């Protein structure tokens, strides 16, 4: 599985994971479900050390809780019905990694997209959920990001940074919070402030 294909599957799988946690377990997006199944098969296949999907779920959930207020500031100001929603999302992504790409910032993009997808479901806009998944995947599959991911050992590099072999996935919070989140709260509070200015000026 190429890094680009894995990226798209991870986005769809993580969004589906967060939607289920938000109570939308009845959401039957076959693309997300199939891709998440594919990830699980990948994780338990020949490359058993690459628990990419599980790691993203654990890291993303911790990230979600840690930066929830900043994400909510951004998402709360976004008009989910706007015609320029894609442009707004991409501008927020641009600012998030404006000073450099890191695994923590990429994780932030995943979490932001998932929280926005939950808002879309709250507004009965399943079509927007599909768009968010597609836009986020395309953004992270762009040359800048795909090159960076390849140069950092692919998604296996993400697992190496965030996984601690001698600790179970359910008990990694302290390890992750001290080692995993290179993105400070200032980054996301700054992005939230930018998002508010951007959205109020349009």
N, C-alpha and C positions, 0 to 999 in steps of 0.2 A: 504494500500500500504506500503510495507516494505521500510526501509531507502535505502537499496541497489537498489531496483527497482526504487525508486524515484530519486536516484543519476543518474542512467543510463538515465532516461527520461529527467532529467534536462540538462545533457550534450548534448543530441541530440537536445532538444528544444532550448537551448541557442545557439548552433552552427548554427542551422537553422535561428534563430533570427538575428544573426550577418551577415549571408550570405545574408539575405534579405536586411539588411541595406546597405550592400556593393553592392547592385544592382543585386544580383542573385535571384530575386524573381521568376524566371522561373525554378529554381532548384526544381525538383519534387522528392525529397527523401521522399517516403511515410512513411518510418520508423520515420523520424524526425517529419513529419507533424502529424502523428497519436499519437506519444508520446507527442507532445506539446498540442494536443487536449485533450489527457488523463490528462495532468497536469492541463489544464484549468477546466476540469470537476472535478478533485480532489479539486482544489482550491475553487470551488463554490459548493462543495458537503456538506457533513455533517460537516467537519472541515472547516468552513468558515473563521476562523481566520488565517489559514495557507495559505497565498497567496505566496506560495513558488516560483512559476514560474515568477509571476509578479515582486517579489522582486529581484530575480536573474537577470532579464532583466534590472531593474533600476540600481542595484548595479553594475552589470557587465558593463553596458554602461558607468557609471561614472568612473569605474576602467579603462576601455579601454581608455578613454580620458586622465585620469590622468597619466597613465604609458605608454602611446602609444609609446613614443620614445624608452623606454627600451625594450618593446616587439618587436618593429620593428628591433632593433639591433640584437635580438636573431633570429627572424624569417628570417631576411634578409640574415643571414649566413647559413641557413639550405638548403641543397639540397633536395628538395621535392621528387626527383626521387631516392634517395639513398636506397640501400637495407637494410641498418641498421637504417632507419629512426625511427623505434620504439625505438631502444636502445638510440638514441640521445634524443628523446623526454623524455624518462624515466629518463635519467641522469639529464636533466634540471628540471624535476619534483622533483627528489631526492634532488637537491641542494636548490630548492625553500623552501622546508620544512625540511631542514637538521637540523635546530636548534629548530624545534617544529612546530606543526600544529596549525593554526589559521584559522578562517573563512575567513579572508582577503587573506591568502595564497591560500586557496582552491579556492576562487574567482579568484585569479591570474592564477591558472591552467586552469580554465574555459576559461578565456579571451585569454590566450596564445593559447589554442587549437583552439579557434574560429578564431583568426588571422591567424594561420597556415592553417586552413581550407580555408580561403579566398585566401591565396596564392596558395593552391592546385587548387582551382577553376580557378584562374588566369592562371594556367598552364594546364587547361583542364584535371585535374586529379580528377574526381569525385570519382574514386576508393580509392584515398588517403583520401578524406574526410570521406568516410565510415570507413576507418582504424583508422583515428584520433579519431573519435567518439568512436569506439570500444576500442581502447587502453586507452583513457582517462577514459572511464567508468570502465574498468577493474582495472586500477590503483587506482581510488578512491573507488572501491569496495573491495580493498584488506583489509586484517584483520586490519592493522594498522589504516587505514583511517575509515573503517566502525566502528571499536571500538570507535575511537575518536568521530565520529559523534553521535553514540548512547549515549556516555557518556556526550555529550553536548546537550541533549534534542532533538536529531535528527535534521532534517531540520527545525523543529519548532524553534530550538535554533537560527538558522541563521536568521529567520524572526524576532525574538525578538530583536536581536542585531541591525538589519538594518532598521526595520520598526518603524515609528513614527506615532501612530494612528491618531493624530490630524492634520497631514499634508498629503495632497494628494501625490500620487506617483510621480506626475510630478514636485513637489516642494520640494523634499527632498535632493537636492544636498548639500546644506550647512551643514545640519544635518549629512549626511552620511560622508562627507569629514572630519568632526571634530570628529565624533564618530566611524565611520565605518572602516576606513582604518588603522588598527594597523600595517600593513606592511609599513615600510618606503621606500623611494625611494632608499635607500642604498641597500636594499635586492635585488630589481630587477635590479639595475645597476650592482650589484655584480654577479647576475645570468647571466646577459647579457655578462659580461666580461668572466665568466667561459665558457659560450657557445661558445664564439669566440675562446678561447684557445682550447676547445675541438674539435671544428669543423676544425680548422686550423691544428690540429695535426693528423687528420684522413685522 
